[in-house]
């Protein structure tokens, strides 16, 4: 249950002084660290790059 992650993201969003979004990526089908399949790692990195690109107005 990723309840702590949701609470942390909510606390970060409440503490910031703007309307900028906070990125929270929760993957429930795998663990963390060693043994994570490469496909899940690549999906996570792609999500992060997409988030940053949208925040900085990068168009592809």
C-alpha positions as CSV (number, residue, x, y, z in Angstrom):
1,X,0.0,0.0,0.0
2,X,1.6,3.2,-1.1
3,X,-0.2,5.4,1.4
4,X,3.0,7.0,2.7
5,X,4.0,8.0,-0.8
6,X,0.6,9.7,-1.4
7,X,0.9,11.5,2.0
8,X,4.4,12.6,1.1
9,X,3.3,13.9,-2.3
10,X,0.4,15.7,-0.7
11,X,2.6,17.3,1.9
12,X,5.1,18.5,-0.8
13,X,2.3,20.0,-2.8
14,X,0.8,21.8,0.2
15,X,4.2,23.1,1.3
16,X,5.2,24.6,-2.1
17,X,4.3,28.2,-2.9
18,X,2.9,27.6,-6.4
19,X,0.4,25.6,-8.4
20,X,3.2,23.5,-10.0
21,X,2.3,19.8,-10.0
22,X,4.2,17.2,-8.0
23,X,5.1,14.0,-9.9
24,X,4.2,10.8,-8.0
25,X,4.7,7.5,-9.9
26,X,3.3,4.4,-8.1
27,X,4.0,1.0,-9.7
28,X,2.0,-1.7,-7.9
29,X,3.1,-4.6,-10.1
30,X,6.8,-4.7,-9.1
31,X,9.0,-4.0,-6.1
32,X,11.8,-1.6,-5.9
33,X,15.6,-1.9,-6.4
34,X,17.3,-5.0,-7.6
35,X,15.2,-7.3,-9.8
36,X,13.0,-4.7,-11.4
37,X,12.5,-5.6,-15.0
38,X,14.2,-3.3,-17.6
39,X,10.8,-2.5,-19.2
40,X,9.5,-1.0,-15.9
41,X,12.7,1.0,-15.5
42,X,12.4,2.4,-19.0
43,X,8.7,3.2,-18.5
44,X,9.6,5.1,-15.3
45,X,12.3,7.1,-17.0
46,X,10.1,7.9,-19.9
47,X,7.4,9.2,-17.5
48,X,9.9,11.4,-15.8
49,X,11.2,12.9,-19.1
50,X,7.7,13.5,-20.3
51,X,6.7,15.2,-17.1
52,X,9.8,17.5,-17.3
53,X,9.3,18.2,-21.0
54,X,5.6,19.2,-20.3
55,X,6.7,21.5,-17.4
56,X,9.3,23.2,-19.5
57,X,7.1,23.5,-22.6
58,X,9.3,21.2,-24.8
59,X,7.4,20.0,-27.9
60,X,8.3,17.0,-29.9
